[in-house]
Amino acid sequence: MKKQISEFFQIGFGVLLASLGLKMFLLPNGFLDGGVTGIAILLSELYDLNISVILVAVSLPFLVMSWFTLSRRITIKSILAIISLAVMVHFENFTSVTDDKLLISIFGGLFLGAGIGLTIKNGAVLDGSEVLGIFANKNFGFSIGKVVLCFNLILFSITAISISLETAMYSTLTFLVTAKIIDLTIEGFEDYVGLMIISDKPEVIEKDLVEVIKTGTTLYGGSSGFGKRGARKESDIIHTVINRIDIRRTYNLIDGIDKNAFIIEFDVNNIKGGIRKEIFKKENMKVLLSNWK
């Protein structure tokens, strides 16, 4: 019950942030964002329609997709979130805080992205373009990212023709800021990478990774292989995940032990448990600074 209350509270705060981005920055200046929100703003600009009504109306087809593609729980929460956003946009009396177009694009995207990201993180959708991407991926095998990108390319092309090229360009900037802030809100500011390390000195490297980098490791056996130095017999392979801020230190550490170590670096999309976060404790700051090269 507490979790559900927390989710709805955070969704409400996300809706508030999104409505501030719209009312204080984008709507007074005729700027668009991507997705369904962008369509609603474009239609209200072209035909002088009520943005709140258009926002709900344009979202309906995507909510139907959500009902069949995602889940009823997500769809119901999304309906409540979108209606709440429409109501807040309609009754809020905030005026534009700046007439600088660059600031409007950046901060409008920041507020809107934070609101959409916080809403998605708690199991609801404020913009239906992601639902369209999931629907196309599930039924036709298209990439979600490519579907969303094509959707917005069409939208901004129409904006360039119907309103102005300048508006389309600033709206594209708004969309890029929004997309980045959504990612940061959902995934957090910590960015992790995985490393697979093959070396003749796995025990020494593992020991220093644990003691100096303060990360966890997993060792698994490699039976055989062939590489730059010819055929290899059995050897331990180190698998670890580190914060990207430590990547340079980690490579320096490995090079100091084995310059011929074979390292594979790969992106890590999500981490749950198992990550040691001792590096920024006070007692470890001196170690961090002394080993930062």
C-alpha positions as CSV (number, residue, x, y, z in Angstrom):
1,M,0.0,0.0,0.0
2,K,2.8,2.4,0.9
3,K,4.5,1.6,-2.4
4,Q,1.3,2.4,-4.4
5,I,0.9,5.7,-2.5
6,S,4.5,6.6,-3.2
7,E,4.1,5.8,-6.9
8,F,1.0,8.0,-7.3
9,F,2.7,10.8,-5.3
10,Q,5.7,10.7,-7.7
11,I,3.5,10.5,-10.8
12,G,1.6,13.5,-9.5
13,F,4.9,15.4,-9.0
14,G,6.0,14.3,-12.5
15,V,2.7,15.7,-14.0
16,L,3.4,19.0,-12.1
17,L,6.9,19.2,-13.6
18,A,5.7,18.4,-17.1
19,S,2.9,21.0,-16.8
20,L,5.4,23.7,-15.7
21,G,7.6,22.9,-18.7
22,L,4.6,23.4,-21.0
23,K,3.0,26.5,-19.4
24,M,6.2,28.4,-18.4
25,F,8.3,27.7,-21.5
26,L,6.9,25.8,-24.5
27,L,3.2,26.8,-25.0
28,P,3.6,30.6,-24.6
29,N,6.3,30.6,-27.2
30,G,4.8,28.1,-29.7
31,F,7.6,25.5,-29.2
32,L,7.0,21.8,-29.6
33,D,8.3,18.7,-28.0
34,G,8.4,15.3,-29.7
35,G,5.7,12.6,-29.4
36,V,2.0,13.0,-28.6
37,T,2.6,16.2,-26.7
38,G,4.2,17.8,-29.8
39,I,1.2,16.8,-31.9
40,A,-1.2,18.4,-29.4
41,I,0.8,21.6,-29.4
42,L,1.1,21.7,-33.2
43,L,-2.7,21.2,-33.6
44,S,-3.5,23.8,-31.0
45,E,-1.2,26.3,-32.8
46,L,-2.5,25.6,-36.3
47,Y,-6.2,25.5,-35.4
48,D,-6.4,27.6,-32.2
49,L,-7.8,24.7,-30.2
50,N,-7.8,24.1,-26.5
51,I,-4.5,22.3,-25.8
52,S,-5.9,20.4,-22.8
53,V,-8.8,18.9,-24.9
54,I,-6.4,18.1,-27.8
55,L,-3.9,16.4,-25.5
56,V,-6.5,14.0,-24.2
57,A,-8.0,13.4,-27.6
58,V,-4.7,12.7,-29.3
59,S,-3.6,10.4,-26.5
60,L,-6.7,8.1,-26.8
61,P,-5.4,5.9,-29.7
62,F,-2.1,5.3,-27.8
63,L,-4.0,4.5,-24.6
64,V,-5.9,1.9,-26.5
65,M,-2.6,0.4,-27.8
66,S,-1.3,0.5,-24.2
67,W,-4.4,-1.5,-23.1
68,F,-3.5,-4.4,-25.5
69,T,0.3,-4.0,-25.6
70,L,1.3,-3.2,-22.0
71,S,-1.1,-3.9,-19.1
72,R,-4.4,-2.6,-17.7
73,R,-2.7,-1.3,-14.6
74,I,-0.2,0.8,-16.6
75,T,-3.0,2.0,-18.9
76,I,-5.3,3.1,-16.0
77,K,-2.4,5.0,-14.3
78,S,-1.5,6.6,-17.7
79,I,-5.1,7.7,-18.2
80,L,-5.1,9.4,-14.8
81,A,-1.7,11.0,-15.4
82,I,-2.7,12.4,-18.8
83,I,-6.1,13.7,-17.6
84,S,-4.2,15.3,-14.6
85,L,-1.7,16.9,-17.0
86,A,-4.6,18.3,-19.2
87,V,-6.4,19.7,-16.1
88,M,-3.2,21.3,-14.7
89,V,-2.3,22.8,-18.1
90,H,-5.8,24.2,-18.4
91,F,-6.0,25.9,-14.9
92,E,-2.3,26.9,-14.3
93,N,-1.8,30.6,-14.7
94,F,2.0,30.7,-15.0
95,T,3.4,33.0,-17.6
96,S,6.6,32.7,-19.7
97,V,9.7,33.3,-17.6
98,T,12.0,34.2,-20.5
99,D,11.9,35.2,-24.2
100,D,15.3,33.7,-24.9
101,K,14.6,30.9,-27.4
102,L,17.6,28.8,-26.4
103,L,16.6,28.9,-22.7
104,I,13.1,28.1,-23.6
105,S,14.2,25.0,-25.5
106,I,16.6,23.8,-22.9
107,F,14.5,24.4,-19.7
108,G,11.2,23.5,-21.4
109,G,12.8,20.1,-22.3
110,L,14.3,19.8,-18.8
111,F,11.0,20.2,-17.0
112,L,9.1,18.1,-19.5
113,G,11.7,15.3,-19.5
114,A,11.9,15.2,-15.8
115,G,8.1,14.9,-15.5
116,I,7.8,12.2,-18.2
117,G,10.8,10.3,-16.8
118,L,9.4,10.3,-13.3
119,T,6.0,9.2,-14.5
120,I,7.5,6.3,-16.6
121,K,9.7,5.3,-13.6
122,N,6.5,4.8,-11.6
123,G,4.6,2.8,-14.2
124,A,2.6,5.3,-16.2
125,V,2.9,7.0,-19.6
126,L,2.5,10.7,-20.3
127,D,3.5,10.5,-24.0
128,G,2.1,7.8,-26.3
129,S,5.0,7.7,-28.8
130,E,6.8,5.1,-26.6
131,V,3.6,3.0,-26.6
132,L,3.6,3.2,-30.4
133,G,7.2,2.0,-30.4
134,I,6.4,-1.0,-28.1
135,F,3.4,-1.9,-30.2
136,A,5.4,-1.8,-33.5
137,N,8.2,-3.8,-31.9
138,K,5.8,-6.4,-30.5
139,N,3.8,-6.9,-33.7
140,F,6.2,-6.1,-36.5
141,G,9.6,-6.4,-35.0
142,F,10.7,-2.8,-35.5
143,S,13.1,-1.2,-33.2
144,I,11.4,1.0,-30.5
145,G,14.0,3.7,-30.8
146,K,13.7,3.9,-34.6
147,V,9.9,4.0,-34.4
148,V,10.0,7.0,-32.0
149,L,12.7,8.7,-34.1
150,C,10.7,8.3,-37.4
151,F,7.6,9.5,-35.6
152,N,9.3,12.7,-34.5
153,L,11.1,13.3,-37.8
154,I,7.6,13.4,-39.4
155,L,6.3,15.7,-36.7
156,F,9.2,18.2,-37.0
157,S,9.0,18.1,-40.8
158,I,5.4,19.1,-40.7
159,T,6.3,21.8,-38.2
160,A,8.9,23.2,-40.5
161,I,6.4,23.3,-43.4
162,S,3.4,24.5,-41.4
163,I,4.9,27.0,-38.9
164,S,8.6,27.8,-39.6
165,L,12.0,26.1,-40.0
166,E,13.3,28.0,-36.9
167,T,10.5,26.7,-34.7
168,A,11.2,23.1,-36.0
169,M,14.9,23.5,-35.2
170,Y,14.3,24.8,-31.6
171,S,11.6,22.1,-31.1
172,T,14.1,19.4,-32.2
173,L,16.5,20.8,-29.5
174,T,13.7,20.6,-27.0
175,F,13.1,17.0,-27.9
176,L,16.8,16.1,-27.6
177,V,16.9,17.7,-24.1
178,T,13.7,16.0,-23.1
179,A,14.9,12.5,-24.2
180,K,18.2,12.9,-22.3
181,I,16.5,14.1,-19.1
182,I,14.0,11.2,-19.4
183,D,17.0,8.7,-19.5
184,L,18.7,10.4,-16.6
185,T,15.5,10.4,-14.5
186,I,14.8,6.7,-15.2
187,E,18.4,5.4,-15.0
188,G,19.9,7.8,-12.6
189,F,23.2,9.7,-12.9
190,E,25.4,6.7,-12.2
191,D,26.6,5.2,-15.5
192,Y,28.0,1.7,-15.3
193,V,30.2,-0.3,-17.7
194,G,31.1,-4.0,-17.7
195,L,34.6,-5.4,-18.2
196,M,35.7,-8.8,-19.1
197,I,39.5,-9.2,-18.5
198,I,41.7,-12.0,-19.7
199,S,45.2,-11.9,-18.3
200,D,48.1,-14.1,-17.2
201,K,47.9,-12.5,-13.8
202,P,44.1,-12.7,-12.9
203,E,44.7,-13.1,-9.2
204,V,46.7,-9.9,-8.9
205,I,44.3,-7.9,-11.1
206,E,41.3,-9.2,-9.1
207,K,42.9,-8.3,-5.8
208,D,43.7,-4.7,-6.9
209,L,40.2,-4.3,-8.4
210,V,38.6,-5.1,-5.1
211,E,41.1,-3.2,-2.9
212,V,41.8,-0.1,-5.0
213,I,38.8,0.4,-7.3
214,K,36.5,-1.0,-4.6
215,T,34.4,-3.0,-7.0
216,G,33.1,-6.6,-6.9
217,T,34.4,-9.3,-9.2
218,T,33.4,-12.7,-10.6
219,L,36.0,-15.2,-11.8
220,Y,35.0,-18.0,-14.2
221,G,37.2,-20.5,-15.9
222,G,38.1,-20.4,-19.6
223,S,39.0,-23.8,-20.9
224,S,40.9,-22.8,-24.0
225,G,41.2,-20.2,-26.8
226,F,43.3,-18.6,-29.5
227,G,44.4,-15.0,-29.8
228,K,47.3,-12.7,-30.5
229,R,49.7,-14.7,-28.5
230,G,48.6,-18.0,-30.0
231,A,46.8,-20.9,-28.3
232,R,45.9,-20.6,-24.6
233,K,45.2,-23.2,-22.0
234,E,43.0,-22.9,-19.0
235,S,42.9,-19.5,-17.4
236,D,40.6,-17.5,-15.1
237,I,38.5,-14.7,-16.7
238,I,37.6,-11.7,-14.6
239,H,34.1,-10.2,-15.0
240,T,33.3,-6.9,-13.2
241,V,31.0,-3.9,-13.4
242,I,32.4,-0.4,-12.5
243,N,31.1,3.2,-12.5
244,R,32.2,4.9,-15.7
245,I,33.9,7.6,-13.7
246,D,36.5,4.9,-12.6
247,I,37.2,3.6,-16.1
248,R,40.5,5.4,-16.6
249,R,41.8,4.4,-13.2
250,T,40.9,0.8,-13.9
251,Y,42.7,0.7,-17.2
252,N,45.8,2.3,-15.6
253,L,45.7,-0.3,-12.8
254,I,45.4,-3.2,-15.3
255,D,48.2,-1.8,-17.5
256,G,50.4,-1.5,-14.5
257,I,50.0,-5.3,-13.8
258,D,49.7,-6.7,-17.3
259,K,50.1,-4.5,-20.4
260,N,49.1,-7.5,-22.6
261,A,45.8,-8.1,-20.8
262,F,42.8,-8.5,-23.2
263,I,39.9,-6.3,-22.1
264,I,36.3,-6.2,-23.4
265,E,34.3,-3.2,-22.4
266,F,30.5,-3.2,-22.8
267,D,27.5,-1.0,-21.7
268,V,25.4,-2.1,-18.8
269,N,21.8,-1.0,-19.1
270,N,20.6,-1.9,-15.6
271,I,22.1,-2.8,-12.2
272,K,20.3,-4.3,-9.2
273,G,22.3,-5.3,-6.2
274,G,25.9,-6.4,-6.0
275,I,27.5,-3.0,-6.6
276,R,29.9,-1.7,-4.0
277,K,29.6,2.0,-3.4
278,E,32.3,2.6,-0.9
279,I,34.5,4.8,-3.2
280,F,33.0,8.1,-2.0
281,K,33.2,7.4,1.7
282,K,35.5,9.8,3.5
283,E,38.0,7.1,4.4
284,N,38.4,6.2,0.7
285,M,38.8,9.7,-0.7
286,K,42.5,9.8,-0.1
287,V,42.9,6.5,-1.9
288,L,40.8,7.9,-4.8
289,L,42.9,11.0,-5.2
290,S,46.3,9.2,-4.8
291,N,45.4,6.7,-7.5
292,W,43.7,9.2,-9.9
293,K,46.2,9.4,-12.8
